[in-house]
């Protein structure tokens, strides 16, 4: 692919020759996904664009190599499966599950350097770049870590496929409904009633032969990440001999971040060339003209299922910013999918400098977004969360209330705060109410 002069948020490797050697090795490795899987997702997204299915996209802010364990992967898949079942029951339509997993390793950062214990070090950009531990030269970018990134992503993909093929997604699985952490909350009886109705519906359909163990455990699951580290993305891009199309085969779908969306920058130039479905993060700085220019570059044919717009405006800016964005997409005629990321626009800092998000603000952005779409005669087609299946203490609020004083109890994220298991399940139940409305 042709190089472009503007490549923002890229890594400055001290040994450029070593980087080229690593990229050559990556280009020879097998892809992590298959072009047919990408095409299958694109077909499923057409149904989403027509309002016949709903997207649940979620996972870690930034994956760590240490998270590549059976337990951690299982917990992430479990929470997305459970949430999707609640949403399917509420919306009465299929839910498309897309994980921020098996490649969500790289992060853009506002500052190139940070001060840690009196030392000026490079800001952490992800495990495939350098170590999180700032001691010594650990923060020096090492291209060999890209190979570790490939193998951790491959192991994660492999385990997810094995879990699903082995029946983990079966709703009768003993891990399916573990909501003990929510017992005793004011909403517990309501949530318990929803779960009981879901299980009763499954039992009813089985009694008529309409469902079986095989169909209950047979689901589709897709992977995604931000297309940020361009040398990595390009090394994992292959041309399909059957169609001649270029595919990023590190994931089924990738998205364009809010910090790398300049129309004359390398990220847009790269993404316009690949056949994968694309996401575009839409922040409060996005103007109508800028969005229109991106749609013309990335979806000139106005293809259903090609573009998902992921709004991340902040709860207090939805009413002022979203109507203009809805208007311009109608004028451009692109059949875009609208998804809401209620996490990134609601990040705040505690008095001690710890990053967090409040459950209330996250829910408010969802409610405001659904409301603006309803008034405009549009619909929300999906949601995009940073979440984990673990009981971390990173976001405040929820049915089991966490305050600022609780954050240090189990704050694990190396970047942005995530909803924990209980908060994620509660969010699914509350989101179900919005879908029913």
FENBELLIN-V262274 format. One record per pair of residues at least 24 apart in sequence whose C-alpha atoms are under 10 Angstrom apart, sorted by the first residue. I is the first residue (numbers start at 1). J is the second residue. Records with the same first field share a line. If there is no record, write none. Layout:
# FENBELLIN-V262274
I->J, J
This chain:
# FENBELLIN-V262274
1->234, 235, 237, 269, 270, 273
2->266, 269, 270
3->266, 269, 270
4->264, 265, 266, 267, 269, 270
5->264, 265, 266
6->260, 262, 264, 265, 266, 267, 269
7->228, 229, 230, 260, 262, 264, 265, 266, 267, 268, 269
8->108, 228, 229, 230, 259, 260, 261, 262, 265, 266, 267
9->107, 108, 109, 110, 112, 125, 228, 229, 230, 259, 260
10->107, 108, 125, 228, 229, 230, 231
11->108, 125, 129, 141, 142, 143, 229, 230, 231
12->129, 140, 141, 142
13->129, 140, 141, 142, 143
14->140, 141, 142, 143
15->141, 142, 143
16->143
17->143
18->142, 143, 144
19->141, 142, 143, 144, 146, 231
20->143, 231
21->143, 144
22->143, 144, 145, 146, 147, 232, 235
23->143, 144, 146, 147, 231, 232, 234, 235, 236
24->235
25->147, 235
26->146, 147, 150, 232, 234, 235, 236
27->232, 234, 235, 236, 237, 238
28->235, 236
29->147, 150, 235, 236
30->154, 236, 238, 249, 250
31->150, 154, 235, 236, 237, 238, 247, 248, 249, 250, 251
32->102, 103, 150, 151, 153, 154, 155, 156, 157, 158, 236, 248, 249, 250, 251, 252
33->154, 157, 222, 223, 236, 247, 248, 249, 250, 251, 252
34->240, 247, 248, 249, 250, 251, 252
35->238, 239, 240, 242, 243, 245, 246, 247, 248, 249, 251, 252, 275, 276
36->240, 252
37->220, 222, 249, 251, 252
38->222, 223, 247, 248, 249, 251, 252, 253, 275, 276, 277
39->247, 252, 275, 276, 277
40->220, 222, 252
41->96, 98, 220, 221, 222, 252, 253, 276, 277, 305
42->252, 253, 275, 276, 277, 278, 303, 304, 305, 306, 307
43->277, 304, 305, 306
44->94, 96, 305
45->96, 277, 304, 305, 306, 307, 308, 336, 337, 381
46->303, 304, 305, 306, 335, 336, 337
47->94, 96, 304, 305, 337, 381
48->93, 94, 95, 96, 304, 305, 308, 336, 337, 338, 380, 381, 382
49->304, 305, 306, 307, 308, 335, 336, 337, 338, 379, 380, 381, 382
50->304, 305, 335, 336, 337, 379, 381
51->93, 337, 378, 379, 380, 381, 382
52->91, 92, 93, 94, 95, 381
53->88, 91, 92, 93, 94, 95, 96, 381, 382
54->84, 87, 88, 91, 92, 93, 94, 95, 96, 97, 337, 338, 339, 380, 381, 382, 383, 435
55->84, 87, 94, 95, 96, 97, 98, 337, 338, 339, 340, 380, 381, 382, 383, 384
56->80, 81, 83, 84, 87, 95, 96, 97, 98, 99, 339, 381, 382, 383, 384, 385, 428
57->84, 95, 96, 97, 98, 99, 100, 222, 223, 224, 339, 340, 341, 382, 383, 384, 385, 386, 387
58->97, 98, 99, 100, 101, 223, 224, 341, 383, 384, 385, 386, 387, 388, 418, 424
59->98, 99, 100, 101, 102, 104, 223, 224, 225, 384, 385, 386, 387, 388, 389, 418, 419
60->99, 100, 101, 104, 105, 225, 385, 386, 387, 388, 389, 413, 415, 416, 417, 418, 419
61->100, 101, 104, 105, 106, 107, 225, 344, 385, 386, 387, 388, 413, 414, 415, 416, 417, 418
62->100, 101, 103, 104, 105, 106, 107, 125, 126, 127, 225, 386, 413, 414, 415, 416
63->100, 101, 102, 103, 104, 105, 106, 107, 126, 127, 128, 153, 413, 414, 415
64->103, 104, 105, 106, 126, 127, 128, 131, 132, 149, 152, 413, 414
65->105, 126, 127, 128, 148, 149, 151, 152, 153
66->127, 152
67->152, 156
68->102, 152, 153, 155, 156, 159
69->152, 155, 156, 159
70->155, 156, 159, 160, 163
71->389, 390
72->388, 389, 390
73->101, 102, 156, 157, 159, 160, 163, 388, 389
74->159, 160, 163, 168, 175, 389
75->175, 388, 389, 390, 421
76->100, 101, 387, 388, 389, 390, 421
77->101, 160, 163, 164, 168, 169, 221, 388, 389
78->168, 169, 175, 176, 177, 388, 389, 421
79->176, 177, 387, 388, 389, 390, 420, 421, 422, 424, 425, 428
80->221, 387, 388, 389, 421, 424, 425, 428
81->168, 169, 170, 171, 176, 219, 221
82->169, 171, 175, 176, 177, 178, 195, 424, 425, 428
83->424, 425, 426, 427, 428, 429, 431, 432
84->425, 428, 432
85->171, 195, 198, 428
86->191, 194, 195, 198, 425, 428, 429, 430, 431, 432
87->428, 429, 430, 431, 432, 433, 434, 435, 436
88->198, 432, 435
89->194, 195, 197, 198, 201, 432, 435, 436
90->194, 198, 428, 429, 430, 431, 432, 433, 434, 435, 436, 437
91->431, 432, 433, 434, 435, 436, 437
92->435, 436
95->220, 381, 382
96->219, 220, 221, 222, 382
97->219, 220, 221, 222, 223
98->220, 221, 222, 223, 224, 225, 252, 253, 384
99->221, 222, 223, 224, 225, 251, 252, 253, 384, 385, 386
100->222, 223, 224, 225, 226, 251, 253, 254, 384, 385, 386, 387
101->153, 156, 157, 160, 222, 223, 224, 225, 251
102->149, 150, 151, 152, 153, 154, 155, 156, 157, 158, 160, 222, 223, 224, 225, 250, 251
103->128, 149, 150, 152, 153, 154, 156, 157, 223, 224, 225, 226, 227, 250, 251, 254
104->149, 153, 223, 224, 225, 226, 227, 228, 251, 254
105->129, 149, 153, 225, 226, 228, 229
106->225, 226, 227, 228, 229
107->226, 227, 228, 229, 257, 415
108->226, 228, 229, 257, 258, 259, 260
109->259, 415
110->259
124->414, 415
125->414, 415
126->414, 415
128->152, 229, 232
129->229
132->414
146->231, 232
147->232
149->232
150->232, 236, 250
153->250, 251
154->250
157->222, 223, 250, 251
160->221, 222, 223
161->220, 221
163->217
164->217, 218, 219, 220, 221
165->214, 217, 218, 219
166->217, 218
167->213, 214, 215, 216, 217, 218, 219
168->216, 217, 218, 219
169->214, 215, 216, 217, 218, 219, 220
170->212, 213, 214, 215, 216, 217, 218, 219
171->198, 199, 202, 213, 216, 217
172->199, 202, 213, 216, 217
173->217
178->422
179->421, 422, 425, 426
180->422
181->391, 399, 400, 421, 422
182->399, 400, 421, 422, 423, 425, 426
183->399, 400
184->399, 400
185->398, 399, 400, 401
186->399, 400
187->399, 426, 429
188->399, 426
190->429
191->425, 426, 429, 430
194->429
195->429
221->252
222->251, 252, 253
223->250, 251, 252, 253, 254
224->250, 251, 252, 253, 254, 255, 278, 279
225->250, 251, 252, 253, 254, 255, 256, 257, 279
226->251, 253, 254, 255, 256, 257, 278, 279, 280, 281
227->251, 253, 254, 255, 256, 257, 260, 267, 268, 270, 271, 278, 279
228->254, 255, 256, 257, 259, 260, 266, 267
229->267
230->266, 267, 270
233->267, 270, 271
234->270
237->274
238->274
239->274, 275
245->273, 274, 275, 276
246->273, 274, 275, 276
247->271, 273, 274, 275, 276, 277
248->273, 274, 275, 276, 277
249->276
251->276
252->276, 277, 278
253->277, 278, 279, 306
254->278, 279, 280
255->279, 280, 281, 307, 308, 309, 310
256->280, 281, 282, 309, 310
257->281, 282, 283, 310
258->282, 283, 284, 285, 286, 310, 311, 312
259->283
261->286, 290, 291, 294
262->290, 293, 294
263->290, 291, 293, 294, 297, 298
268->294, 297, 298
269->297, 298
270->298
271->297, 298
272->296, 297, 298, 299, 300
273->297, 298
274->298
275->306
276->305, 306, 307
277->303, 304, 305, 306, 307, 308
278->305, 306, 307, 308, 309
279->306, 307, 308, 309, 310, 336, 337, 338, 339
280->307, 308, 309, 310, 311, 339
281->308, 309, 310, 311, 312, 313, 339, 340, 341
282->309, 310, 311, 312, 313, 322, 325, 339, 340, 341
283->310, 311, 312, 313, 314, 317, 321, 322, 341, 344, 345
284->311, 312, 313, 314, 317, 318, 320, 321, 322, 345
285->313, 321
286->311, 313, 321, 325
287->321, 324, 325, 328
288->321, 322, 324, 325, 326, 327, 328, 329
289->325, 328
291->325, 328, 329, 332
292->325, 328, 329, 331, 332, 333, 334
293->332
295->329, 332, 333, 334, 336
296->332, 334
299->334, 335, 336
300->332, 334
301->334
302->332, 333, 334, 335, 336
303->334, 335, 336
304->334, 335, 336, 337
305->334, 335, 336, 337
306->334, 335, 336, 337
307->334, 335, 336, 337, 338
308->335, 336, 337, 338, 339, 340, 381, 382
309->336, 337, 338, 339, 340, 341, 381, 382
310->337, 338, 339, 340, 341, 342, 381, 382, 383, 384
311->338, 339, 340, 341, 342, 344, 345, 365, 369, 383, 384
312->339, 340, 341, 342, 343, 344, 345, 346, 365, 384
313->340, 341, 342, 343, 344, 345, 346, 365, 369
314->341, 342, 343, 344, 345, 346, 347, 361, 362, 364, 365, 366, 368, 369
315->342, 343, 345, 346, 360, 361, 362, 363, 364, 365, 366, 367, 368, 369
316->345, 346, 361, 364, 365, 368
317->345, 365, 368, 369
318->345, 364, 365, 366, 367, 368, 369, 370, 371, 372
319->365, 368, 369, 371, 372, 373
320->372
322->368, 369, 372, 373, 376
323->369, 372, 373, 375, 376
326->372, 373, 376, 377, 378
327->376
336->381
337->379, 380, 381, 382
338->373, 378, 379, 380, 381, 382, 383
339->366, 369, 379, 380, 381, 382, 383, 384
340->365, 366, 369, 370, 380, 381, 382, 383, 384, 385
341->365, 366, 369, 382, 383, 384, 385, 386
342->366, 367, 369, 383, 384, 385, 386
343->384, 385, 386, 387, 395, 416, 417, 418, 419
344->385, 386, 416, 417
347->395, 416, 417
348->417
349->404
350->404, 405, 407
351->404
352->404
354->394, 404, 407, 408, 411, 416, 417
355->394, 395, 407, 413, 415, 416, 417
356->393, 394, 395, 396, 404, 407, 411, 416, 417, 418, 419
357->394, 395, 396, 397, 416, 417, 418, 419
358->394, 395, 396, 397, 398, 402, 403, 404, 417, 419
359->395, 396, 397, 398, 399, 401, 402, 419, 423, 424, 426, 427
360->396, 397, 398
361->397
362->395, 419, 427
363->398, 427, 430, 431
366->427, 430, 431, 434
367->430, 431, 434
370->431, 434, 435, 437
371->434
379->435
380->435
381->435
383->431
385->418, 419, 424, 427
386->416, 417, 418, 419, 420, 424
387->417, 418, 419, 420, 421, 423, 424
388->413, 417, 418, 419, 420, 421, 422, 423, 424
389->418, 419, 420, 421, 422, 423, 424, 425
390->418, 419, 420, 421, 422
391->419, 420, 421, 422, 423
392->417, 418, 419, 420, 421, 422, 423
393->417, 418, 419, 420
394->418, 419, 420
395->419, 420, 423
396->420, 423
397->423
398->422, 423, 424, 426, 427
399->423, 425, 426, 427
400->426
